Amino acid sequence: MIEIIRDIERLEDIADAWADLAQNNTLPMLSHSWTVAAAEAFGHKCEMTIFALWDGPRLQAVAPLAIFRNGLSRHLRLLSQELCEPEALLFRDRDALRQLLAAVTAKGPALWLALVRSGGDEDLVLREMQAGSLTYFGNPYYGHAAVLPQTVDELEDGLSSSTRSTLQRKLRKARELGEISFTAEALDEQNWDAFFQELVRVESSGWKRRNKTSLTDLEDQRRFFEFYGDLMAPGRSLRGYRMLIGGQTAAIRLAVVAGGKLHELKIGFDESFSACSPGMLLTHETLKAAIREGLTAHEFLGVAEDWQKHWPLKVVTNATVRRYPFGVNGALNLGRDALARIGSEMQQRFIGPSLAN
């Protein structure tokens, strides 16, 4: 049976069934807490439309979607799409996924999934279901994960000579600016609020604030992390990392442990300390702390960035999938997306990629 969940109260009611389905899940984005926080933070700008596949009292698959409107067009996307993190659906097996996606695609509106794992179950099943629609599988986007060795010594030995030299040079520069220290802590009800306020302050102190992309400017994203942190704090799976120089926070990172891996959620650094690259130094210390905790990988999430290449990495390939059903809705969404793509290409051609992004 397919149920479509449209209100937070019902979403909260199925927490136990969701937890049973997600017990082997390794992505924090598929947790019940993540979806509840997304509904609380982003629900005012969309129509929550979560598809749940049931077999009696047991939940078999979930698609935490919502309907977004742009003029006359309507399309389905994940509730948390604004966060630009890897996207996936939650299911017990591929047959359950097929039933779930059959219900989603029968609903009518266009479907847009971003950063879906290339070659993953969602990608493969959607390729099987192209009949009755125009489906676009976009160019790949790459993400990075640092595969962690068992010891800190192995991590250090695996660095290139240039990275090792850069870290040493940046560390010397940091010591010239003041006494340095690194902290790593499990975040709970006692320290979560203070840590988050510090994260918001540091993250909004530089280029993100100038570009209006900091949590201070993006109110809905800030509300998401407030909700998510409040829900996760009792379980102590959130991690907070800081680099301090002369008692001031030079760099800060929020992450969450799931599936034996550390997943990066938010980072920030104080530009007044940029000469010593505190973000790079804190990343290295974060990897060392994760190894000591017994974690197997550090998932950078999002889209791959060049600065992450200082460490031995596994490249993750993701793609965008857009499904346009035949009919008025599909035509409206296809036209809108085509115009947006042309506009983006023109902007990058005549203005330049640095200003377009």
C-alpha positions in Angstrom: 0.0 0.0 0.0 1.2 3.5 -0.9 0.6 6.3 1.6 1.2 9.9 0.8 2.2 11.9 3.9 1.4 15.6 3.8 1.8 16.8 7.4 4.5 16.7 10.0 2.3 15.1 12.7 1.9 12.0 10.5 5.6 12.0 9.7 6.4 12.0 13.3 4.0 9.1 14.0 6.0 6.8 11.7 9.4 7.4 13.4 9.7 3.8 14.7 8.8 2.2 11.4 11.2 4.6 9.6 14.0 3.6 12.1 13.4 0.0 11.4 13.7 0.5 7.7 16.8 2.7 8.0 18.7 0.6 10.5 21.3 -0.5 7.8 21.4 2.9 6.1 24.7 4.8 6.1 23.5 8.2 4.8 22.4 10.7 7.4 20.2 12.3 4.7 17.9 9.3 4.9 17.3 9.4 8.6 13.9 10.3 10.1 15.4 13.3 12.0 16.8 14.7 8.7 13.4 14.6 7.0 11.6 16.0 10.0 14.1 18.9 10.2 13.7 19.5 6.4 9.9 19.5 6.7 10.1 22.0 9.6 12.6 24.3 7.8 11.5 24.1 4.2 7.9 23.1 4.4 6.6 26.6 4.0 7.9 26.9 0.4 6.6 23.6 -0.9 3.9 20.9 -0.5 5.2 18.0 1.5 4.4 14.8 -0.5 6.3 11.9 1.1 5.6 8.6 -0.5 5.6 5.6 1.9 5.3 2.0 0.8 3.8 -0.3 3.4 3.5 -4.0 3.8 1.1 -4.2 6.6 2.6 -2.4 9.6 6.1 -2.6 8.1 7.6 0.2 6.1 9.2 -1.0 2.9 10.3 2.2 1.1 10.2 5.9 1.5 10.6 8.9 -0.9 10.8 12.1 1.2 9.6 14.4 -1.6 7.7 17.6 -1.9 6.0 19.5 -4.7 7.7 22.7 -5.7 6.0 25.3 -7.9 7.6 27.7 -10.4 4.9 29.7 -12.1 2.6 27.2 -13.8 5.0 24.3 -13.5 5.0 21.8 -10.6 7.7 19.2 -9.9 8.7 16.7 -7.3 12.0 17.0 -5.5 13.4 15.9 -2.2 12.3 18.1 0.8 16.0 18.8 1.6 17.1 19.6 -1.9 18.1 23.2 -0.9 21.1 21.7 1.1 22.7 20.4 -2.1 23.8 17.1 -0.5 23.8 13.7 -2.1 20.2 12.4 -2.7 18.8 8.9 -2.3 15.6 7.1 -1.5 15.1 4.6 1.4 14.1 1.0 0.5 14.5 -2.6 1.6 15.3 -4.0 -1.8 15.1 -3.1 -5.5 11.6 -4.5 -5.9 10.3 -2.2 -3.1 12.1 0.7 -4.9 10.4 -0.2 -8.2 7.0 -0.1 -6.5 7.8 3.2 -4.8 9.0 4.9 -8.0 6.1 3.5 -10.0 3.8 5.3 -7.5 5.9 8.5 -7.6 5.9 8.6 -11.4 2.2 7.8 -11.7 1.5 10.9 -9.6 2.0 13.1 -12.6 4.4 16.0 -11.9 7.9 16.0 -13.2 10.6 14.4 -11.0 14.0 16.0 -10.3 16.6 14.2 -8.3 20.1 15.8 -7.9 23.4 14.1 -6.9 22.0 10.6 -7.2 24.7 8.0 -7.1 25.6 7.0 -10.7 25.0 3.3 -11.2 23.1 3.1 -7.9 19.7 1.5 -7.5 17.7 4.7 -8.0 19.7 5.5 -11.2 19.2 2.0 -12.6 15.5 1.7 -11.8 14.7 5.1 -13.3 16.5 4.0 -16.5 14.3 1.0 -16.6 11.2 3.2 -16.3 11.7 5.6 -19.1 8.6 4.6 -21.0 5.9 7.3 -20.8 8.3 10.1 -20.2 11.3 12.0 -21.4 14.1 11.3 -18.9 17.3 13.3 -18.8 20.4 11.8 -17.0 22.7 14.8 -16.5 26.5 15.0 -16.7 28.2 13.5 -13.7 29.1 15.4 -10.6 32.0 14.2 -8.5 32.2 14.0 -4.8 35.1 13.0 -2.5 35.4 10.6 0.5 38.7 10.2 2.4 39.2 6.5 3.1 40.7 6.4 6.6 43.5 4.0 7.5 43.5 2.2 10.9 46.2 4.4 12.4 47.2 8.1 12.4 50.7 7.1 11.4 49.4 5.4 8.3 47.5 8.6 7.4 50.6 10.7 7.7 52.7 8.2 5.7 50.1 8.3 2.9 50.4 12.0 2.4 52.3 13.3 -0.6 55.6 15.1 0.2 54.1 18.4 -1.0 51.0 18.0 1.2 53.2 17.1 4.2 55.4 20.2 3.5 52.4 22.5 3.1 50.8 21.3 6.4 54.1 21.9 8.3 54.5 25.3 6.8 50.9 26.3 7.5 51.3 25.0 11.1 54.4 27.1 11.6 52.5 30.2 10.3 49.6 29.5 12.7 52.0 29.4 15.7 53.3 32.8 14.7 49.8 34.2 15.1 49.2 32.7 18.6 49.0 29.6 20.7 47.1 26.9 18.7 44.8 24.1 19.8 42.4 21.7 18.3 39.2 20.4 19.9 36.9 17.5 19.0 33.7 16.9 20.9 30.5 14.9 20.8 27.6 17.4 20.8 24.7 16.8 23.1 22.0 18.9 24.9 24.6 20.6 27.0 27.0 21.9 24.3 25.0 21.8 21.0 23.5 25.3 21.2 26.8 27.1 22.0 28.7 25.2 19.3 26.1 26.0 16.7 26.0 29.7 17.5 29.8 29.7 17.2 29.6 27.9 13.8 27.1 30.5 12.5 29.3 33.4 13.7 32.5 32.1 12.2 30.9 30.9 8.9 29.4 34.3 8.3 32.6 36.2 9.0 34.0 36.1 5.4 33.3 35.5 1.8 30.1 33.5 2.4 28.5 36.6 4.1 29.7 38.8 1.2 28.1 36.3 -1.3 24.9 36.1 0.9 25.4 32.3 1.2 26.2 32.1 4.9 23.7 30.6 7.5 23.1 34.2 8.7 21.7 35.0 5.2 20.0 31.6 4.5 17.4 31.6 7.2 15.8 28.3 6.1 19.1 26.4 6.1 19.9 27.8 9.5 16.6 26.7 10.8 17.2 23.2 9.3 20.4 22.8 11.2 18.8 24.1 14.4 16.0 21.5 14.2 18.4 18.8 13.1 20.8 19.5 15.9 18.1 19.5 18.5 16.8 16.2 17.3 20.3 14.5 17.1 21.9 15.9 20.2 20.4 13.3 22.6 22.0 10.5 20.6 25.5 12.2 20.7 26.2 11.3 17.1 27.0 14.9 16.1 30.6 16.0 16.2 32.1 19.4 16.5 35.7 20.3 15.6 37.5 23.6 16.1 40.9 25.1 15.6 41.8 27.9 18.0 44.5 30.4 17.6 45.2 32.7 20.5 41.9 31.5 22.1 39.9 32.5 19.0 38.1 30.1 16.7 40.0 30.1 13.4 38.1 27.2 11.8 35.1 25.1 12.7 33.4 22.0 11.4 30.1 20.3 12.1 29.8 16.6 11.2 27.7 13.5 12.0 28.6 9.9 12.5 26.5 7.4 10.6 27.3 3.9 9.4 30.8 4.0 10.9 31.7 7.1 8.8 32.0 10.8 9.5 29.8 12.9 7.2 30.7 16.6 6.9 27.7 18.9 7.2 29.1 22.5 7.6 32.5 24.2 7.7 33.7 27.7 8.2 36.8 29.7 8.9 37.8 33.2 10.1 39.3 35.0 7.2 41.6 37.0 9.5 43.6 33.8 9.9 43.6 32.8 6.2 47.4 33.1 5.8 47.7 29.8 7.7 44.8 28.0 6.0 43.1 27.0 9.2 40.4 25.0 7.3 43.1 22.8 5.8 44.8 22.3 9.2 41.5 21.5 10.9 40.6 19.0 8.2 43.8 17.1 8.8 43.1 17.1 12.6 39.5 16.0 11.9 40.7 13.0 9.9 43.1 12.0 12.8 40.3 12.4 15.3 38.0 10.2 13.2 40.7 7.5 13.0 41.1 7.5 16.8 37.3 7.1 17.1 37.5 4.0 14.9 35.7 5.5 11.9 36.4 4.2 8.4 35.9 7.2 6.1 35.3 10.9 6.1 32.5 11.8 3.6 33.0 15.4 2.4 29.5 15.3 0.8 28.4 17.9 -1.7 30.4 18.4 -4.9 34.2 17.7 -5.0 36.5 20.6 -4.4 40.2 20.9 -5.3 41.3 21.6 -1.7 40.2 18.1 -0.6 42.8 16.5 -2.9 45.5 16.9 -0.2 44.4 13.6 1.3 44.0 10.1 -0.3 40.5 10.1 -1.7 37.8 7.9 -3.2 36.0 9.7 -6.0 32.2 9.4 -5.8 30.2 9.9 -9.1 26.7 11.4 -8.9 24.3 12.6 -11.6 21.2 14.6 -11.9 18.0 12.8 -13.1 15.0 14.7 -14.5 11.9 12.9 -15.6 9.4 14.8 -17.7 6.1 13.0 -18.2 4.3 13.3 -21.5 1.7 16.0 -21.2 1.3 19.6 -20.1 3.2 19.3 -16.8 6.2 17.7 -18.5 6.2 20.3 -21.3 6.1 23.2 -18.8 8.9 21.8 -16.7 11.0 20.9 -19.8 10.6 24.4 -21.2 11.5 26.1 -17.8 14.6 23.9 -17.4 15.7 24.5 -21.0 15.5 28.3 -20.5 17.3 28.1 -17.2 20.1 26.1 -18.8 20.4 28.5 -21.7 20.5 31.5 -19.2 23.2 29.8 -17.1 25.3 29.1 -20.1 25.0 32.7 -21.4 25.9 34.0 -18.0 29.0 32.0 -17.8 30.0 32.8 -21.3 29.6 36.6 -21.1 30.0 37.3 -17.4 32.4 34.5 -16.4 32.2 31.5 -14.2 33.5 33.2 -11.1 30.6 35.6 -11.0 28.1 33.2 -12.3 28.5 30.7 -9.4 
